[in-house]
């Protein structure tokens, strides 16, 4: 196990792994949410098509000691206790990953002291040059859904790399499949990435980053636009049906254009489905969309957040909480060079 060493990140573009594979950082605590994160990270690793896999970094963040007047007055016993607890937790994580066919030799176990667990994971991600941070749902949420706690909140506002969240109970489902079919015939696998899409000027970079990650994981893509009906009061004012039809037609056109962008940049060998789903409310509309057992939903970042940080917007926040599967959230500016459009002049969305 290692302490942070202050090394510089690899500088890889968030959203896709190179020939050495995705560098994934997993935030682990010795509880159900930690197990959920490990289960998702193991599936990501098993799907990685890279020629050589990168180590899977598992990080336990513990509180730092209270500020002291001088280094000599720090309670050494308390610091040793915290580190011992963290190392014990990581040993349990390694054993759990062994059950999921990720051997100890492929793990990078790290202990980190920080007052904010999410910010501690951000620092760890920068140190190892991570492509992706994986965490579990906050405790107390609905089973099969994602609840956002303090760790996720910090990551979803400040992470410079994509963040993927596992819904509550994800580990139990993975282990159930594993035990039913045996260690070499696990039915649980990633099957498709559905990108919740809406057009705007800076969407190309995150969209292409999502597609690059889907390619690395060997996943087909689906572009999804949620067309939400107006509230009941507005519906009674008249003219709603015509407006809704125009919204659906515009959504279909935007989805065709986005699929064309992906085809132009990534080639026609990557299948891209398109779906405009009409419903009432974000949660209700998303609930009507068919999802595969190995689905991942990808959310684009909010438009007003800082460049190259995740910054979860209002619409994406509703999708994160409503999705029945793991959710990927991408940073703004992903895939874009400084001062240029990520898609170039020949393939851009309006």
One Martini backbone bead per residue (centre of mass of N, CA, C, O) as a GRO file, in nm:
protein
  350
    1UNK     BB    1   0.100   0.033   0.016
    2UNK     BB    2   0.029   0.385  -0.048
    3UNK     BB    3   0.124   0.695  -0.047
    4UNK     BB    4   0.125   0.988  -0.153
    5UNK     BB    5   0.383   1.116  -0.402
    6UNK     BB    6   0.336   1.367  -0.611
    7UNK     BB    7   0.285   1.281  -0.880
    8UNK     BB    8   0.228   1.311  -1.200
    9UNK     BB    9   0.021   1.298  -1.434
   10UNK     BB   10  -0.024   1.160  -1.746
   11UNK     BB   11  -0.244   1.333  -1.928
   12UNK     BB   12  -0.487   1.202  -2.008
   13UNK     BB   13  -0.779   1.175  -2.163
   14UNK     BB   14  -1.079   1.190  -2.068
   15UNK     BB   15  -1.274   0.879  -2.146
   16UNK     BB   16  -0.998   0.713  -2.222
   17UNK     BB   17  -0.793   0.457  -2.302
   18UNK     BB   18  -0.507   0.328  -2.374
   19UNK     BB   19  -0.288   0.071  -2.421
   20UNK     BB   20  -0.289   0.056  -2.083
   21UNK     BB   21  -0.557   0.145  -2.008
   22UNK     BB   22  -0.764   0.206  -1.770
   23UNK     BB   23  -0.758   0.447  -1.508
   24UNK     BB   24  -0.885   0.342  -1.201
   25UNK     BB   25  -1.066   0.492  -0.932
   26UNK     BB   26  -1.153   0.370  -0.606
   27UNK     BB   27  -1.387   0.432  -0.363
   28UNK     BB   28  -1.326   0.303  -0.027
   29UNK     BB   29  -1.548   0.144   0.204
   30UNK     BB   30  -1.646  -0.073   0.479
   31UNK     BB   31  -1.920  -0.117   0.283
   32UNK     BB   32  -2.168  -0.125   0.061
   33UNK     BB   33  -2.063   0.107  -0.123
   34UNK     BB   34  -1.783  -0.018  -0.162
   35UNK     BB   35  -1.881  -0.281  -0.296
   36UNK     BB   36  -2.023  -0.147  -0.535
   37UNK     BB   37  -1.769  -0.016  -0.656
   38UNK     BB   38  -1.610  -0.279  -0.702
   39UNK     BB   39  -1.810  -0.419  -0.892
   40UNK     BB   40  -1.793  -0.204  -1.116
   41UNK     BB   41  -1.487  -0.203  -1.160
   42UNK     BB   42  -1.468  -0.501  -1.247
   43UNK     BB   43  -1.642  -0.468  -1.502
   44UNK     BB   44  -1.470  -0.260  -1.641
   45UNK     BB   45  -1.216  -0.436  -1.655
   46UNK     BB   46  -1.344  -0.677  -1.818
   47UNK     BB   47  -1.416  -0.472  -2.071
   48UNK     BB   48  -1.137  -0.399  -2.136
   49UNK     BB   49  -0.963  -0.371  -2.463
   50UNK     BB   50  -0.691  -0.340  -2.392
   51UNK     BB   51  -0.374  -0.472  -2.425
   52UNK     BB   52  -0.312  -0.330  -2.134
   53UNK     BB   53  -0.357  -0.325  -1.804
   54UNK     BB   54  -0.419  -0.128  -1.552
   55UNK     BB   55  -0.416  -0.049  -1.252
   56UNK     BB   56  -0.620  -0.079  -0.968
   57UNK     BB   57  -0.730   0.189  -0.778
   58UNK     BB   58  -0.752   0.186  -0.420
   59UNK     BB   59  -0.925   0.415  -0.198
   60UNK     BB   60  -0.870   0.531   0.138
   61UNK     BB   61  -1.039   0.779   0.325
   62UNK     BB   62  -0.923   0.960   0.601
   63UNK     BB   63  -0.903   1.137   0.865
   64UNK     BB   64  -0.734   1.375   0.995
   65UNK     BB   65  -0.570   1.515   1.217
   66UNK     BB   66  -0.562   1.740   1.434
   67UNK     BB   67  -0.458   2.033   1.471
   68UNK     BB   68  -0.128   2.142   1.554
   69UNK     BB   69   0.128   2.327   1.692
   70UNK     BB   70   0.309   2.068   1.647
   71UNK     BB   71   0.442   1.776   1.542
   72UNK     BB   72   0.490   1.666   1.841
   73UNK     BB   73   0.160   1.689   1.920
   74UNK     BB   74   0.080   1.457   1.770
   75UNK     BB   75  -0.124   1.180   1.773
   76UNK     BB   76   0.021   0.887   1.706
   77UNK     BB   77  -0.194   0.678   1.781
   78UNK     BB   78  -0.424   0.789   1.605
   79UNK     BB   79  -0.280   0.771   1.334
   80UNK     BB   80  -0.226   0.466   1.350
   81UNK     BB   81  -0.522   0.384   1.365
   82UNK     BB   82  -0.621   0.500   1.097
   83UNK     BB   83  -0.425   0.341   0.919
   84UNK     BB   84  -0.506   0.059   1.011
   85UNK     BB   85  -0.800   0.079   0.914
   86UNK     BB   86  -0.735   0.132   0.617
   87UNK     BB   87  -0.569  -0.130   0.565
   88UNK     BB   88  -0.796  -0.322   0.639
   89UNK     BB   89  -0.993  -0.227   0.422
   90UNK     BB   90  -0.805  -0.293   0.176
   91UNK     BB   91  -0.785  -0.594   0.230
   92UNK     BB   92  -1.089  -0.641   0.185
   93UNK     BB   93  -1.093  -0.537  -0.106
   94UNK     BB   94  -0.899  -0.747  -0.224
   95UNK     BB   95  -1.073  -0.991  -0.156
   96UNK     BB   96  -1.322  -0.906  -0.313
   97UNK     BB   97  -1.179  -0.886  -0.593
   98UNK     BB   98  -1.098  -1.182  -0.603
   99UNK     BB   99  -1.397  -1.280  -0.638
  100UNK     BB  100  -1.391  -1.085  -0.918
  101UNK     BB  101  -1.113  -1.150  -1.077
  102UNK     BB  102  -0.902  -0.955  -0.910
  103UNK     BB  103  -0.589  -0.950  -0.850
  104UNK     BB  104  -0.349  -0.828  -0.640
  105UNK     BB  105  -0.133  -0.764  -0.872
  106UNK     BB  106  -0.361  -0.540  -1.001
  107UNK     BB  107  -0.315  -0.356  -0.748
  108UNK     BB  108  -0.361  -0.015  -0.600
  109UNK     BB  109  -0.306   0.066  -0.270
  110UNK     BB  110  -0.455   0.350  -0.089
  111UNK     BB  111  -0.377   0.604   0.149
  112UNK     BB  112  -0.585   0.884   0.269
  113UNK     BB  113  -0.573   1.216   0.399
  114UNK     BB  114  -0.899   1.378   0.449
  115UNK     BB  115  -1.178   1.576   0.506
  116UNK     BB  116  -1.258   1.501   0.206
  117UNK     BB  117  -1.332   1.231   0.022
  118UNK     BB  118  -1.367   1.353  -0.260
  119UNK     BB  119  -1.102   1.523  -0.260
  120UNK     BB  120  -0.916   1.285  -0.212
  121UNK     BB  121  -0.987   1.147  -0.486
  122UNK     BB  122  -0.897   1.375  -0.669
  123UNK     BB  123  -0.600   1.365  -0.586
  124UNK     BB  124  -0.555   1.070  -0.665
  125UNK     BB  125  -0.630   1.102  -0.964
  126UNK     BB  126  -0.401   1.297  -1.032
  127UNK     BB  127  -0.157   1.120  -0.948
  128UNK     BB  128  -0.239   0.865  -1.156
  129UNK     BB  129  -0.399   0.951  -1.411
  130UNK     BB  130  -0.698   0.931  -1.433
  131UNK     BB  131  -1.003   0.835  -1.618
  132UNK     BB  132  -1.159   0.725  -1.350
  133UNK     BB  133  -1.427   0.745  -1.108
  134UNK     BB  134  -1.543   0.520  -0.844
  135UNK     BB  135  -1.864   0.493  -0.680
  136UNK     BB  136  -2.103   0.484  -0.443
  137UNK     BB  137  -2.378   0.507  -0.279
  138UNK     BB  138  -2.538   0.652  -0.055
  139UNK     BB  139  -2.672   0.600   0.228
  140UNK     BB  140  -3.037   0.545   0.238
  141UNK     BB  141  -3.123   0.473  -0.025
  142UNK     BB  142  -3.256   0.343  -0.290
  143UNK     BB  143  -3.286   0.057  -0.429
  144UNK     BB  144  -3.127   0.084  -0.744
  145UNK     BB  145  -3.017   0.366  -0.660
  146UNK     BB  146  -2.900   0.707  -0.640
  147UNK     BB  147  -2.725   0.868  -0.380
  148UNK     BB  148  -2.624   1.194  -0.278
  149UNK     BB  149  -2.346   1.276  -0.114
  150UNK     BB  150  -2.059   1.424  -0.018
  151UNK     BB  151  -1.871   1.273  -0.209
  152UNK     BB  152  -2.033   1.313  -0.472
  153UNK     BB  153  -2.059   1.619  -0.458
  154UNK     BB  154  -1.759   1.681  -0.490
  155UNK     BB  155  -1.718   1.528  -0.758
  156UNK     BB  156  -1.974   1.667  -0.920
  157UNK     BB  157  -1.808   1.963  -0.902
  158UNK     BB  158  -1.459   1.890  -0.925
  159UNK     BB  159  -1.394   1.684  -1.127
  160UNK     BB  160  -1.155   1.621  -1.399
  161UNK     BB  161  -1.302   1.345  -1.416
  162UNK     BB  162  -1.483   1.098  -1.460
  163UNK     BB  163  -1.791   0.973  -1.308
  164UNK     BB  164  -1.894   0.666  -1.140
  165UNK     BB  165  -2.208   0.529  -1.029
  166UNK     BB  166  -2.340   0.308  -0.799
  167UNK     BB  167  -2.594   0.143  -0.706
  168UNK     BB  168  -2.776   0.020  -0.471
  169UNK     BB  169  -2.683  -0.329  -0.463
  170UNK     BB  170  -2.475  -0.412  -0.691
  171UNK     BB  171  -2.304  -0.636  -0.552
  172UNK     BB  172  -2.523  -0.847  -0.497
  173UNK     BB  173  -2.587  -0.903  -0.795
  174UNK     BB  174  -2.304  -0.993  -0.884
  175UNK     BB  175  -2.270  -1.231  -0.679
  176UNK     BB  176  -2.513  -1.390  -0.767
  177UNK     BB  177  -2.418  -1.455  -1.052
  178UNK     BB  178  -2.146  -1.583  -0.974
  179UNK     BB  179  -2.266  -1.822  -0.792
  180UNK     BB  180  -2.462  -1.950  -1.001
  181UNK     BB  181  -2.228  -1.987  -1.252
  182UNK     BB  182  -1.953  -1.917  -1.167
  183UNK     BB  183  -1.633  -1.782  -1.215
  184UNK     BB  184  -1.650  -1.834  -1.555
  185UNK     BB  185  -1.994  -1.746  -1.570
  186UNK     BB  186  -2.067  -1.452  -1.557
  187UNK     BB  187  -2.358  -1.259  -1.631
  188UNK     BB  188  -2.219  -1.003  -1.555
  189UNK     BB  189  -2.235  -0.717  -1.776
  190UNK     BB  190  -2.158  -0.492  -2.002
  191UNK     BB  191  -2.381  -0.358  -2.279
  192UNK     BB  192  -2.448  -0.033  -2.254
  193UNK     BB  193  -2.461   0.315  -2.371
  194UNK     BB  194  -2.654   0.586  -2.240
  195UNK     BB  195  -2.705   0.910  -2.369
  196UNK     BB  196  -2.794   1.204  -2.232
  197UNK     BB  197  -2.934   1.430  -2.471
  198UNK     BB  198  -2.838   1.776  -2.546
  199UNK     BB  199  -2.814   2.059  -2.725
  200UNK     BB  200  -2.496   2.236  -2.757
  201UNK     BB  201  -2.198   2.393  -2.804
  202UNK     BB  202  -2.031   2.202  -2.565
  203UNK     BB  203  -2.100   1.878  -2.637
  204UNK     BB  204  -1.881   1.728  -2.805
  205UNK     BB  205  -1.665   1.643  -2.605
  206UNK     BB  206  -1.831   1.463  -2.406
  207UNK     BB  207  -1.949   1.282  -2.627
  208UNK     BB  208  -1.677   1.169  -2.733
  209UNK     BB  209  -1.583   1.058  -2.460
  210UNK     BB  210  -1.809   0.853  -2.427
  211UNK     BB  211  -1.745   0.699  -2.691
  212UNK     BB  212  -1.455   0.618  -2.615
  213UNK     BB  213  -1.536   0.449  -2.371
  214UNK     BB  214  -1.722   0.255  -2.520
  215UNK     BB  215  -1.501   0.140  -2.699
  216UNK     BB  216  -1.312   0.033  -2.475
  217UNK     BB  217  -1.573  -0.152  -2.364
  218UNK     BB  218  -1.753  -0.260  -2.607
  219UNK     BB  219  -1.998  -0.049  -2.651
  220UNK     BB  220  -2.287   0.038  -2.733
  221UNK     BB  221  -2.492   0.313  -2.846
  222UNK     BB  222  -2.724   0.557  -2.694
  223UNK     BB  223  -2.940   0.816  -2.781
  224UNK     BB  224  -3.106   1.034  -2.537
  225UNK     BB  225  -3.425   1.207  -2.531
  226UNK     BB  226  -3.613   1.403  -2.309
  227UNK     BB  227  -3.964   1.461  -2.344
  228UNK     BB  228  -4.137   1.692  -2.156
  229UNK     BB  229  -4.421   1.747  -2.037
  230UNK     BB  230  -4.628   1.962  -1.937
  231UNK     BB  231  -4.794   2.082  -1.711
  232UNK     BB  232  -5.122   2.073  -1.641
  233UNK     BB  233  -5.177   2.376  -1.660
  234UNK     BB  234  -5.040   2.421  -1.938
  235UNK     BB  235  -5.212   2.209  -2.096
  236UNK     BB  236  -5.490   2.384  -2.064
  237UNK     BB  237  -5.405   2.630  -2.268
  238UNK     BB  238  -5.314   2.514  -2.525
  239UNK     BB  239  -5.112   2.387  -2.793
  240UNK     BB  240  -4.942   2.137  -2.689
  241UNK     BB  241  -4.940   1.920  -2.908
  242UNK     BB  242  -4.783   2.082  -3.121
  243UNK     BB  243  -4.535   2.142  -2.946
  244UNK     BB  244  -4.458   1.846  -2.895
  245UNK     BB  245  -4.411   1.766  -3.187
  246UNK     BB  246  -4.179   1.967  -3.232
  247UNK     BB  247  -3.992   1.854  -3.015
  248UNK     BB  248  -3.962   1.571  -3.134
  249UNK     BB  249  -3.854   1.657  -3.411
  250UNK     BB  250  -3.604   1.803  -3.297
  251UNK     BB  251  -3.485   1.563  -3.148
  252UNK     BB  252  -3.444   1.384  -3.395
  253UNK     BB  253  -3.251   1.577  -3.540
  254UNK     BB  254  -3.034   1.596  -3.317
  255UNK     BB  255  -2.971   1.291  -3.308
  256UNK     BB  256  -2.875   1.263  -3.600
  257UNK     BB  257  -2.644   1.465  -3.576
  258UNK     BB  258  -2.490   1.322  -3.347
  259UNK     BB  259  -2.451   1.052  -3.496
  260UNK     BB  260  -2.291   1.180  -3.728
  261UNK     BB  261  -2.055   1.278  -3.558
  262UNK     BB  262  -1.964   0.999  -3.459
  263UNK     BB  263  -1.918   0.878  -3.742
  264UNK     BB  264  -1.702   1.088  -3.835
  265UNK     BB  265  -1.497   1.038  -3.583
  266UNK     BB  266  -1.534   0.693  -3.531
  267UNK     BB  267  -1.706   0.557  -3.727
  268UNK     BB  268  -1.932   0.302  -3.854
  269UNK     BB  269  -1.862   0.060  -3.642
  270UNK     BB  270  -2.046   0.224  -3.441
  271UNK     BB  271  -2.325   0.173  -3.282
  272UNK     BB  272  -2.625   0.399  -3.303
  273UNK     BB  273  -2.878   0.485  -3.120
  274UNK     BB  274  -3.221   0.631  -3.116
  275UNK     BB  275  -3.408   0.835  -2.862
  276UNK     BB  276  -3.740   0.975  -2.811
  277UNK     BB  277  -3.882   1.044  -2.496
  278UNK     BB  278  -4.211   1.060  -2.372
  279UNK     BB  279  -4.311   1.252  -2.073
  280UNK     BB  280  -4.347   1.285  -1.713
  281UNK     BB  281  -4.092   1.381  -1.620
  282UNK     BB  282  -3.784   1.261  -1.575
  283UNK     BB  283  -3.837   1.000  -1.413
  284UNK     BB  284  -4.082   0.894  -1.578
  285UNK     BB  285  -3.942   0.888  -1.856
  286UNK     BB  286  -3.702   0.704  -1.781
  287UNK     BB  287  -3.875   0.459  -1.679
  288UNK     BB  288  -3.981   0.397  -1.988
  289UNK     BB  289  -3.702   0.303  -2.049
  290UNK     BB  290  -3.516   0.069  -2.175
  291UNK     BB  291  -3.306  -0.165  -1.985
  292UNK     BB  292  -3.030  -0.321  -1.941
  293UNK     BB  293  -2.854  -0.502  -1.712
  294UNK     BB  294  -2.574  -0.352  -1.854
  295UNK     BB  295  -2.623  -0.057  -1.804
  296UNK     BB  296  -2.527   0.283  -1.902
  297UNK     BB  297  -2.551   0.616  -1.789
  298UNK     BB  298  -2.491   0.925  -1.955
  299UNK     BB  299  -2.385   1.250  -1.843
  300UNK     BB  300  -2.388   1.567  -1.904
  301UNK     BB  301  -2.285   1.862  -1.826
  302UNK     BB  302  -2.318   2.151  -1.705
  303UNK     BB  303  -2.306   2.474  -1.858
  304UNK     BB  304  -2.198   2.658  -1.583
  305UNK     BB  305  -1.944   2.533  -1.523
  306UNK     BB  306  -1.633   2.456  -1.493
  307UNK     BB  307  -1.378   2.398  -1.673
  308UNK     BB  308  -1.289   2.064  -1.642
  309UNK     BB  309  -1.552   1.999  -1.482
  310UNK     BB  310  -1.831   1.852  -1.401
  311UNK     BB  311  -2.085   1.982  -1.302
  312UNK     BB  312  -2.393   1.930  -1.204
  313UNK     BB  313  -2.691   1.953  -1.333
  314UNK     BB  314  -3.025   1.948  -1.300
  315UNK     BB  315  -3.098   1.730  -1.511
  316UNK     BB  316  -2.871   1.528  -1.435
  317UNK     BB  317  -2.951   1.494  -1.138
  318UNK     BB  318  -3.220   1.351  -1.200
  319UNK     BB  319  -3.097   1.112  -1.352
  320UNK     BB  320  -2.916   0.996  -1.135
  321UNK     BB  321  -3.164   0.937  -0.932
  322UNK     BB  322  -3.342   0.760  -1.158
  323UNK     BB  323  -3.148   0.555  -1.230
  324UNK     BB  324  -3.114   0.178  -1.261
  325UNK     BB  325  -2.800   0.249  -1.295
  326UNK     BB  326  -2.518   0.329  -1.386
  327UNK     BB  327  -2.340   0.652  -1.373
  328UNK     BB  328  -2.209   0.889  -1.603
  329UNK     BB  329  -1.995   1.178  -1.550
  330UNK     BB  330  -1.892   1.462  -1.731
  331UNK     BB  331  -1.681   1.695  -1.816
  332UNK     BB  332  -1.607   1.990  -1.906
  333UNK     BB  333  -1.410   1.999  -2.204
  334UNK     BB  334  -1.396   1.729  -2.304
  335UNK     BB  335  -1.179   1.699  -2.585
  336UNK     BB  336  -1.073   1.994  -2.569
  337UNK     BB  337  -0.912   2.246  -2.674
  338UNK     BB  338  -0.771   2.539  -2.659
  339UNK     BB  339  -0.993   2.746  -2.816
  340UNK     BB  340  -1.165   2.491  -2.927
  341UNK     BB  341  -1.344   2.283  -3.097
  342UNK     BB  342  -1.384   1.943  -3.054
  343UNK     BB  343  -1.500   1.890  -3.368
  344UNK     BB  344  -1.456   2.108  -3.542
  345UNK     BB  345  -1.565   2.225  -3.865
  346UNK     BB  346  -1.696   1.948  -4.000
  347UNK     BB  347  -1.816   1.851  -3.693
  348UNK     BB  348  -2.109   2.002  -3.577
  349UNK     BB  349  -2.306   2.138  -3.344
  350UNK     BB  350  -2.536   2.385  -3.265
   0.00000   0.00000   0.00000
